[in-house]
Amino acid sequence: MARNPVFCAIDTTDLGRARALAASLGGAVGGVKLGLEFFLANGPAAVREVAGGVPLFLDLKLHDIPNTVGGAVRAVAPLVPRFLTIHCGGGPEMMRAAVAAAAAGSPATTLLGVTVLTSLDDGDLDAIGQRGPLAEQARRLALLARDCGVGGLVCSPHEVAALRRACGPEMVLVVPGIRPAGAGAADQKRVMTPEEAMAAGADWLVIGCPITAAPEPAAAARAIAAGLAR
């Protein structure tokens, strides 16, 4: 396999644990994902420390008025994240502001539009007044993001094939909700194995608990990589 497509989600506020996990995973994953919890608890300097020299997926899911989101993208540009998330639901003006800020401050960063969170299902969309079905809402937001210049999407594995068809080969698809065969779904409602997700058209996978909660995280990550290589 030319590259390891797995970003390990290090979802903790504990700097020591995050540092130890990232260090133990050296060479076993394609990068690390740090999210809002960690960022708020520890700040940019800790993000830089934990990521070290590996690709960083900074998962902040920015969603605010356009000026604020543009400013937030500029604020984290010195971290040079490989990926940075924004919510497609913030609308076209917000997404265009984020795209402009990233292009000016961190051209190496690919913005990822979050379509529908993997913790949601059709019933949840009904409850918050969004038009379903879920797959159509994800497609609608994905096309809007593409038209605003957003370079990638975060989507459920079950929307990958449809979004690949809708958005074309250039759109980067990053997929959470990944569980190796035999692993529990945990807090995700729409899951798929790594092999299934890549076959469906994913470019990158986000995997957390199956790696970080394993007795030997690096061994678990290498086993996933080996399965993908096969």
Residue frames as qw, qx, qy, qz and C-alpha x, y, z in Angstrom:
[[0.000, 0.890, 0.456, 0.000, 0.00, 0.00, 0.00],
 [0.428, 0.572, -0.025, 0.699, 1.43, 3.35, -1.04],
 [0.076, -0.425, 0.356, -0.829, 0.33, 5.09, 2.13],
 [0.162, -0.312, -0.863, 0.362, -1.40, 4.35, 5.40],
 [0.153, -0.502, -0.397, -0.753, -4.89, 5.90, 5.13],
 [0.543, -0.607, -0.576, 0.071, -5.68, 5.74, 8.86],
 [0.016, -0.560, 0.292, -0.775, -5.86, 8.79, 11.09],
 [0.449, -0.309, -0.777, 0.316, -6.06, 7.74, 14.74],
 [0.293, -0.742, -0.176, -0.576, -8.62, 9.74, 16.71],
 [0.428, -0.041, -0.632, 0.644, -7.01, 10.63, 20.04],
 [0.345, -0.652, -0.314, -0.598, -10.11, 11.74, 21.91],
 [0.634, -0.476, -0.460, 0.401, -8.96, 12.78, 25.36],
 [0.057, -0.965, 0.028, -0.254, -8.30, 15.94, 27.34],
 [0.755, -0.578, 0.218, 0.219, -5.33, 14.30, 29.09],
 [0.321, 0.850, -0.402, -0.118, -2.14, 15.70, 27.56],
 [0.318, -0.509, 0.800, -0.002, 0.02, 12.93, 29.00],
 [0.700, 0.195, 0.682, -0.079, -2.18, 10.19, 27.58],
 [0.611, 0.773, 0.083, -0.147, -2.40, 11.91, 24.21],
 [0.087, 0.811, -0.569, -0.102, 1.37, 12.36, 24.10],
 [0.459, -0.305, 0.834, -0.016, 1.98, 8.71, 25.02],
 [0.732, 0.415, 0.523, -0.135, -0.55, 7.40, 22.49],
 [0.504, 0.841, -0.132, -0.146, 0.85, 9.49, 19.65],
 [0.072, -0.702, 0.705, 0.062, 4.38, 8.42, 20.47],
 [0.586, -0.108, 0.799, -0.073, 3.41, 4.74, 20.62],
 [0.704, 0.549, 0.427, -0.143, 1.71, 4.93, 17.23],
 [0.046, 0.756, -0.440, -0.482, 4.71, 6.26, 15.34],
 [0.088, 0.341, -0.837, -0.419, 4.82, 4.56, 11.96],
 [0.183, 0.225, 0.953, -0.089, 1.64, 2.55, 12.61],
 [0.278, 0.760, 0.544, -0.223, -0.86, 5.18, 11.40],
 [0.465, 0.525, 0.314, 0.640, -0.98, 7.79, 8.68],
 [0.026, 0.470, -0.112, 0.875, -1.65, 10.65, 11.09],
 [0.174, -0.339, -0.764, 0.520, -3.43, 11.71, 14.27],
 [0.180, -0.642, -0.421, -0.615, -6.75, 13.44, 14.78],
 [0.215, -0.231, -0.569, 0.759, -7.16, 15.85, 17.67],
 [0.085, -0.652, -0.639, -0.398, -10.56, 17.36, 18.33],
 [0.179, -0.754, -0.083, -0.627, -12.36, 20.13, 20.11],
 [0.779, -0.609, -0.146, 0.014, -12.05, 18.56, 23.56],
 [0.792, -0.150, -0.014, 0.592, -8.28, 18.37, 23.39],
 [0.337, 0.508, 0.122, 0.784, -7.87, 21.75, 21.73],
 [0.332, -0.786, -0.119, -0.507, -9.94, 23.58, 24.35],
 [0.808, -0.577, -0.075, 0.086, -8.32, 21.80, 27.28],
 [0.779, -0.303, 0.178, 0.520, -4.71, 22.13, 26.16],
 [0.101, 0.883, -0.101, -0.446, -4.37, 24.74, 23.43],
 [0.693, 0.689, -0.196, -0.081, -2.41, 25.02, 20.18],
 [0.028, 0.702, -0.705, 0.101, 1.01, 24.38, 21.71],
 [0.593, -0.175, 0.757, -0.212, -0.12, 20.99, 23.00],
 [0.820, 0.495, 0.197, -0.208, -1.62, 20.13, 19.62],
 [0.445, 0.773, -0.452, -0.002, 1.74, 20.87, 18.01],
 [0.252, -0.540, 0.778, -0.197, 3.54, 18.77, 20.64],
 [0.735, 0.041, 0.634, -0.237, 1.30, 15.72, 20.30],
 [0.775, 0.609, 0.058, -0.156, 1.19, 15.77, 16.51],
 [0.606, -0.436, 0.477, 0.465, 4.95, 16.09, 16.29],
 [0.013, 0.423, -0.571, -0.703, 5.97, 15.53, 12.70],
 [0.227, 0.266, 0.916, 0.196, 3.03, 13.39, 11.59],
 [0.143, -0.367, -0.462, -0.795, 0.07, 14.68, 9.56],
 [0.073, 0.212, 0.627, -0.746, -2.49, 16.42, 11.77],
 [0.198, -0.527, -0.660, -0.497, -6.25, 16.26, 11.38],
 [0.000, 0.059, 0.452, -0.890, -7.58, 19.15, 13.48],
 [0.191, -0.461, -0.807, -0.315, -11.23, 18.33, 14.02],
 [0.020, -0.162, -0.396, 0.904, -12.79, 21.56, 15.31],
 [0.077, 0.578, 0.789, 0.196, -16.01, 21.47, 13.23],
 [0.082, -0.215, -0.114, 0.967, -16.10, 25.26, 12.93],
 [0.029, -0.605, -0.719, -0.342, -19.61, 26.68, 12.63],
 [0.164, -0.630, -0.320, 0.688, -20.25, 30.39, 13.14],
 [0.376, 0.881, 0.120, -0.262, -20.73, 33.58, 11.17],
 [0.798, 0.528, -0.023, 0.291, -18.38, 33.92, 8.17],
 [0.132, 0.840, -0.360, 0.385, -16.01, 36.48, 9.70],
 [0.624, -0.578, 0.468, -0.241, -15.58, 34.41, 12.85],
 [0.954, 0.060, 0.281, 0.085, -14.92, 31.18, 10.98],
 [0.620, 0.700, -0.134, 0.329, -12.48, 32.89, 8.64],
 [0.134, -0.808, 0.438, -0.371, -10.65, 34.30, 11.65],
 [0.820, -0.368, 0.415, -0.143, -10.60, 30.91, 13.34],
 [0.914, 0.339, 0.090, 0.202, -9.07, 29.29, 10.26],
 [0.357, 0.784, -0.290, 0.418, -6.38, 31.99, 10.21],
 [0.469, -0.718, 0.400, -0.324, -5.77, 31.47, 13.93],
 [0.868, -0.236, 0.437, 0.002, -4.95, 27.77, 13.57],
 [0.718, 0.676, -0.165, 0.009, -3.03, 28.13, 10.30],
 [0.024, 0.753, -0.642, 0.145, 0.38, 28.10, 12.10],
 [0.700, -0.231, 0.652, -0.178, -0.35, 24.50, 13.14],
 [0.321, 0.411, -0.682, -0.512, -0.43, 23.59, 9.42],
 [0.671, 0.048, 0.675, -0.303, -3.09, 20.90, 9.80],
 [0.116, -0.015, 0.849, 0.515, -3.40, 18.48, 6.93],
 [0.208, -0.527, -0.707, -0.422, -7.16, 18.57, 7.47],
 [0.062, 0.099, 0.442, -0.889, -9.42, 21.06, 9.27],
 [0.002, -0.485, -0.859, -0.161, -13.18, 20.59, 9.64],
 [0.235, 0.056, 0.094, -0.966, -16.00, 23.05, 9.15],
 [0.399, 0.385, 0.780, -0.291, -19.75, 22.42, 9.21],
 [0.119, 0.257, 0.645, 0.710, -21.40, 22.56, 5.80],
 [0.147, -0.728, -0.670, -0.008, -24.54, 23.63, 7.63],
 [0.264, -0.563, -0.136, 0.771, -22.93, 27.03, 8.22],
 [0.455, 0.814, 0.286, -0.220, -23.91, 27.95, 4.69],
 [0.741, 0.510, 0.137, 0.415, -22.15, 29.05, 1.52],
 [0.091, 0.913, -0.174, 0.358, -20.83, 32.42, 2.71],
 [0.636, -0.665, 0.386, -0.069, -19.26, 30.83, 5.78],
 [0.906, 0.019, 0.334, 0.258, -17.66, 28.06, 3.72],
 [0.569, 0.711, 0.044, 0.412, -16.27, 30.53, 1.19],
 [0.198, -0.905, 0.278, -0.254, -14.78, 32.61, 4.02],
 [0.796, -0.434, 0.416, 0.069, -13.07, 29.49, 5.42],
 [0.840, 0.354, 0.244, 0.331, -11.73, 28.53, 1.97],
 [0.307, 0.868, -0.090, 0.380, -10.27, 32.02, 1.44],
 [0.437, -0.808, 0.357, -0.171, -8.67, 32.06, 4.89],
 [0.883, -0.200, 0.391, 0.166, -7.09, 28.62, 4.42],
 [0.730, 0.564, 0.144, 0.358, -5.76, 29.50, 0.98],
 [0.118, 0.897, -0.192, 0.380, -4.10, 32.64, 2.37],
 [0.423, -0.735, 0.445, -0.288, -2.79, 31.25, 5.67],
 [0.517, -0.317, 0.795, -0.016, -2.19, 27.54, 5.17],
 [0.598, 0.418, -0.403, -0.553, -2.34, 26.36, 1.55],
 [0.248, 0.224, -0.942, -0.011, -1.30, 22.84, 2.57],
 [0.308, 0.130, 0.754, -0.565, -4.50, 22.47, 4.60],
 [0.240, -0.249, -0.750, -0.564, -7.52, 20.78, 3.08],
 [0.433, -0.075, 0.364, -0.821, -10.81, 21.94, 4.53],
 [0.138, -0.188, -0.964, -0.125, -13.28, 19.14, 5.18],
 [0.472, -0.233, -0.050, -0.849, -16.98, 19.89, 5.20],
 [0.153, 0.076, 0.922, -0.348, -18.96, 17.93, 7.77],
 [0.350, -0.227, -0.593, -0.689, -22.22, 16.85, 6.16],
 [0.740, -0.473, -0.148, -0.454, -24.25, 14.82, 8.65],
 [0.237, -0.572, 0.717, -0.319, -22.67, 13.69, 11.90],
 [0.483, 0.100, -0.858, -0.140, -22.25, 9.92, 12.15],
 [0.038, 0.104, 0.811, -0.575, -24.07, 9.97, 15.50],
 [0.472, 0.280, 0.169, -0.818, -27.31, 11.04, 13.73],
 [0.235, 0.218, 0.909, 0.265, -29.97, 9.04, 11.92],
 [0.073, -0.440, -0.552, -0.704, -33.17, 9.93, 10.07],
 [0.411, -0.720, -0.558, 0.040, -35.11, 10.30, 13.31],
 [0.436, -0.497, -0.133, 0.738, -32.58, 12.83, 14.58],
 [0.151, 0.107, 0.385, 0.904, -32.88, 14.86, 11.36],
 [0.257, -0.626, -0.616, -0.403, -36.66, 14.95, 11.80],
 [0.487, -0.663, -0.441, 0.359, -36.25, 16.12, 15.40],
 [0.328, -0.484, 0.029, 0.811, -34.09, 19.11, 14.42],
 [0.406, 0.768, 0.249, -0.428, -36.19, 20.05, 11.40],
 [0.021, -0.528, 0.633, 0.565, -33.78, 19.10, 8.62],
 [0.797, 0.354, -0.134, -0.470, -35.02, 17.59, 5.39],
 [0.531, -0.286, 0.791, 0.104, -34.28, 13.92, 5.00],
 [0.942, -0.306, -0.089, 0.105, -33.73, 11.22, 4.20],
 [0.550, -0.715, 0.256, 0.347, -30.26, 11.33, 5.68],
 [0.664, 0.036, 0.488, 0.566, -28.46, 10.27, 2.49],
 [0.311, 0.752, 0.383, 0.436, -30.10, 13.07, 0.51],
 [0.277, -0.960, -0.005, 0.040, -29.22, 15.67, 3.15],
 [0.646, -0.468, 0.378, 0.470, -25.60, 14.53, 3.06],
 [0.564, 0.344, 0.500, 0.560, -25.56, 14.74, -0.74],
 [0.090, 0.923, 0.290, 0.235, -27.14, 18.20, -0.73],
 [0.395, -0.888, 0.158, 0.174, -24.59, 19.58, 1.72],
 [0.711, -0.202, 0.451, 0.500, -21.71, 17.85, -0.07],
 [0.475, 0.568, 0.431, 0.515, -22.56, 19.49, -3.40],
 [0.107, -0.981, -0.112, -0.116, -22.92, 22.86, -1.71],
 [0.589, -0.673, 0.294, 0.337, -19.47, 22.45, -0.13],
 [0.674, 0.122, 0.478, 0.549, -17.93, 21.47, -3.46],
 [0.291, 0.783, 0.356, 0.418, -19.44, 24.50, -5.16],
 [0.279, -0.959, 0.034, -0.022, -17.98, 26.74, -2.42],
 [0.419, 0.722, -0.506, 0.217, -14.45, 25.42, -3.04],
 [0.650, -0.521, 0.505, -0.226, -14.20, 23.11, -0.02],
 [0.326, 0.530, -0.755, -0.206, -11.68, 20.40, -0.92],
 [0.295, 0.035, -0.952, 0.073, -13.01, 17.47, 1.07],
 [0.655, -0.405, -0.167, -0.616, -15.83, 16.02, 3.10],
 [0.129, -0.162, 0.898, -0.388, -16.32, 14.09, 6.31],
 [0.702, -0.030, -0.251, -0.666, -19.09, 11.59, 5.79],
 [0.784, -0.190, 0.522, -0.278, -20.49, 8.35, 7.10],
 [0.240, -0.245, 0.869, 0.357, -19.14, 5.23, 5.39],
 [0.408, 0.454, 0.791, -0.042, -22.67, 4.56, 4.19],
 [0.347, 0.873, 0.156, -0.306, -22.68, 7.79, 2.15],
 [0.369, -0.530, 0.523, 0.556, -19.21, 7.30, 0.61],
 [0.422, 0.196, 0.756, 0.460, -20.21, 5.64, -2.66],
 [0.203, 0.826, 0.520, 0.075, -23.05, 8.08, -3.33],
 [0.131, -0.928, 0.056, 0.344, -20.94, 11.14, -2.51],
 [0.442, -0.324, 0.604, 0.578, -18.11, 9.87, -4.68],
 [0.361, 0.472, 0.702, 0.393, -20.53, 9.59, -7.59],
 [0.044, 0.925, 0.376, -0.040, -22.04, 13.01, -6.87],
 [0.211, -0.926, 0.148, 0.275, -18.85, 14.98, -6.23],
 [0.678, 0.676, -0.280, 0.068, -16.35, 13.26, -8.51],
 [0.892, -0.002, -0.275, 0.359, -12.85, 11.88, -8.01],
 [0.330, 0.526, -0.274, 0.734, -11.19, 15.12, -6.88],
 [0.513, -0.658, 0.089, -0.545, -13.19, 15.51, -3.67],
 [0.248, 0.287, -0.841, 0.384, -11.30, 14.07, -0.68],
 [0.736, -0.425, -0.282, -0.445, -13.54, 11.79, 1.39],
 [0.124, 0.336, -0.768, 0.531, -12.56, 11.26, 5.02],
 [0.696, -0.300, -0.485, -0.435, -14.63, 8.68, 6.84],
 [0.232, -0.325, 0.726, -0.560, -15.22, 8.14, 10.57],
 [0.831, 0.002, 0.198, -0.519, -17.57, 5.48, 11.91],
 [0.640, 0.410, -0.646, -0.071, -14.99, 2.79, 11.12],
 [0.683, -0.436, 0.505, -0.298, -15.00, -0.38, 13.16],
 [0.194, 0.362, -0.893, -0.185, -12.89, -3.46, 12.33],
 [0.714, -0.162, -0.578, -0.360, -14.85, -6.71, 12.08],
 [0.651, -0.285, -0.651, 0.265, -15.92, -7.81, 15.55],
 [0.194, -0.015, -0.360, 0.912, -15.60, -4.38, 17.19],
 [0.027, 0.672, 0.674, -0.306, -18.61, -2.69, 18.82],
 [0.246, 0.722, 0.362, 0.536, -20.26, 0.40, 17.33],
 [0.331, -0.234, -0.358, 0.841, -19.78, 2.49, 20.53],
 [0.136, 0.596, 0.329, -0.720, -21.28, 5.99, 20.00],
 [0.159, 0.274, -0.547, -0.775, -21.65, 5.63, 16.22],
 [0.687, 0.291, 0.466, -0.476, -24.92, 4.66, 14.55],
 [0.787, 0.602, -0.020, -0.133, -23.62, 4.17, 11.00],
 [0.411, -0.649, 0.609, 0.198, -20.46, 2.07, 10.86],
 [0.862, 0.472, -0.168, -0.073, -18.44, -0.02, 8.37],
 [0.848, -0.303, 0.188, 0.392, -15.21, -2.00, 8.38],
 [0.169, -0.694, 0.356, 0.602, -12.02, -0.34, 7.08],
 [0.310, -0.034, 0.802, 0.509, -11.91, -2.60, 4.03],
 [0.237, 0.664, 0.706, 0.073, -15.54, -1.92, 3.15],
 [0.001, 0.901, 0.144, -0.410, -15.12, 1.85, 3.48],
 [0.198, -0.535, 0.534, 0.624, -12.03, 1.97, 1.26],
 [0.291, 0.203, 0.851, 0.388, -13.74, -0.22, -1.33],
 [0.166, 0.789, 0.580, -0.114, -16.71, 2.15, -1.32],
 [0.400, 0.738, 0.157, 0.521, -14.47, 5.10, -2.25],
 [0.451, -0.881, -0.012, 0.142, -13.02, 6.57, 0.96],
 [0.497, 0.708, -0.346, 0.363, -9.62, 8.29, 0.74],
 [0.137, 0.376, -0.673, 0.621, -8.88, 8.40, 4.49],
 [0.641, -0.462, -0.600, -0.125, -10.29, 6.65, 7.53],
 [0.178, -0.577, 0.428, -0.673, -10.68, 7.94, 11.09],
 [0.779, -0.235, -0.581, -0.015, -10.42, 5.22, 13.73],
 [0.238, -0.691, 0.370, -0.573, -10.46, 5.85, 17.47],
 [0.716, -0.434, 0.400, -0.373, -11.48, 3.32, 20.11],
 [0.991, 0.133, -0.024, 0.011, -10.48, 0.15, 18.21],
 [0.619, 0.477, -0.353, 0.514, -6.92, 1.50, 18.36],
 [0.033, -0.607, 0.393, -0.690, -6.74, 3.69, 21.45],
 [0.724, -0.404, 0.280, -0.484, -8.65, 1.30, 23.74],
 [0.916, 0.179, -0.360, 0.015, -6.71, -1.77, 22.61],
 [0.796, -0.552, 0.067, 0.241, -4.22, -3.34, 25.05],
 [0.524, -0.289, 0.374, 0.708, -1.50, -2.57, 22.51],
 [0.380, 0.783, 0.171, -0.462, -2.63, 0.38, 20.35],
 [0.114, 0.636, -0.593, -0.480, 0.27, 0.16, 17.89],
 [0.222, -0.035, 0.962, 0.158, -0.37, -3.54, 17.30],
 [0.399, 0.593, 0.640, -0.281, -4.06, -2.85, 16.70],
 [0.293, 0.801, -0.117, -0.508, -3.19, -0.08, 14.23],
 [0.010, -0.462, 0.794, 0.395, -0.72, -2.30, 12.39],
 [0.349, 0.210, 0.913, -0.013, -3.31, -5.07, 12.14],
 [0.418, 0.744, 0.354, -0.381, -5.77, -2.64, 10.54],
 [0.178, 0.749, -0.435, -0.466, -3.10, -1.44, 8.10],
 [0.195, -0.235, 0.923, 0.234, -2.21, -5.02, 7.23],
 [0.441, 0.456, 0.754, -0.169, -5.84, -5.85, 6.54],
 [0.374, 0.826, 0.056, -0.417, -6.09, -2.87, 4.19],
 [0.001, -0.612, 0.681, 0.402, -2.88, -3.85, 2.44],
 [0.351, 0.042, 0.929, 0.107, -4.33, -7.27, 1.72]]
